[in-house]
């Protein structure tokens, strides 16, 4: 029998909702575990929230004459798309341009960004949400980096944002992300 108690929305957790830490940091294994001090809050995300594309890609093998005889999975990409809107957060700048391409820790003393073709670094990402009934929902991505960043628009009618797709890479167990749910 369907149960409406299992239906929820994905609201951000108050006090921080997207974090990143260098590879090798302690990865949380529950929805409520305290994050390692290496995790840094990435600031606000746009009202569009977070979108996870996590589906298999299949090829259909046909016999001579066109009859389908086998469907095989060729890949299973796992990506997260979200728009970071804390443009003056140096950590967001480091994610977009690379750690070595950003200097400064605050706009009060100055942040400098250099854009070039250096490869972006992999990081651990954590997305914290609160589901209906005060249930913590945590997504842990053990290894990911931006694989696409949309056009950056500077206008007086909208915030500066970095529309980012994070491409997940499998960990040693072959998993590209983990999800945890727990009442708080």
N, C-alpha and C positions, 0 to 999 in steps of 0.2 A: 504494500500500500504506500503510495507517495506520502511524504511527510514534509510539510511546509517549514519545519524547523531546519531542514537541510538547505534551504534557499537563502542566499546572502548576496551582498554586494562587496566590491573591493575598495573599501575606504582606507586612506592612508593612516598609518599610526601617528598619533600626535607626538611631537618631539623628534621626528626624523622618520623617514620612510625608505630612502634609498641610500645605501652605504657602499663603499668600496674599500678594499684593503689589498696590499701586495700579496702575490702568490707566496705561500709558505706561512701565512698567518693562520691562527686557529679558526677553523670553520665551525660555525654553530650547527648542532644536530637536533635542536628542538625549536619550537616556535617562540619560546620565552627565555632561552639562554642569553645571558649578558654577552654582548659582542666583545671580542678582543679589542684592546685599546688601539690597534692598528686600523680599525675601521673608521672611515671619515664620512660624515654626513655630506651628501651631495646637494643638499638644498631642495628648493621647490621643483616639483614636476608639474607640467601643464595640466589643466583640467581634463584633458583627454585620458589621463591615467597611463596605464601600462598595458601593452598588448603582447601576448605571447603567441608566436607562430611555432607550433610543435607538431608537425604532421609528417607522415611518411610520404615519400615520392615513390611511385610504382611504375613499372613497365609491364605492358601486356605482351606476352609472347604468342604469336599466332602460328598455326600450322599452315602448311601449304594450302592455299585456297582462302586464307583469311580467318579461319575459325580460331577464336581465342582458346588457348590450351593451358596457359599458366600466367599468373600474375606474380611478379617478383618485386620485392622492396629493393630499391637502388640506393636510397639514402633516407635519413631522417634529420633534417635541419631543425635546430632549436634556436630561436632568436627572440629577443625582447626589444620592443620598440617603445620609446618614451622620449618626451621632450624636456630637457633640463632648462629651466627658466631662471636659475640663479646665475646669470651671466657674469656677475662680478665676483663669483666664488672661484678662487684660484684652483681649487680641485676640479671644478668643471672644466676650466681652461686646460688643465693638465690632461684630463681625459680626452678632450677634443684635439689638442695639438701635440701631446706627448709631454711627459714629465720634464725632460731636459730642455724643452722649448718654452717653459714658463718660469719666470723668476718673480719673487715677491710673494708676500703672504697676506697682503691686505691692500685695498684701494687707498687707504689713508697714507700709506708709505709708498705705494705704487706697485703695479703688476705689469710686467712686460711679457709679450707673447711673440714668438717667432714661428712663422708658418713655413713648413718644408715637407719633404717627402719621407722623412724618417718614419719607420714602422712604429705603430702604436703598441703599447705594452698590454699584456694580459693582466687582469686583476680578478679578485674574488668580488662578487656583487651580492648584496643582500637587499631584498625588498620586503619591508615590513608593512602589514596591513592589519586592520581590525575588522573582523566579520561580525555579523549579527550576533547578539547575545554575548558581546564582549569576548569573542574568541579570537585569539591571536593567529594570524596566518602569515607565515614567513616563507619566502622563496629564497633559496640559496643557490647561487650559480658559482660553482667552484672555479671556473676559468672562463673568462670572456673578454672581448675587446670590441671597440666600435668597428663595425664592418661597413657602415654607411652613416654619413652625417648629411642631413638635408641642407638646402640653401639657408643661409643666415640672413634674415631680413632686418634692416634697421629702419624703423618708421615711427612716427609719433603716435600711432594709433594701436600699437601692440607691443608686447614685451619682446626683448631679444631672447631667442630660444635656440637650442641646439637639438634638432630632431634627430635622435640617435638610434641606430639599430645595433644592439649588442649581439654578436655571434658567439654562441656557447660552444666550448670545446669539451670533449669527454674527459672525465677524470680517470684515475687509475682503475676505477671500478666500471668504467664504460658509461657513466651517467653524466648527462649534461646539465641537469638541475635537480634540486630536491625541493619538496614542499612539506611544510609542517603546520599542523593545526592543533591548538590547545586552548581550553578555557583559561581566562586570566583571573 
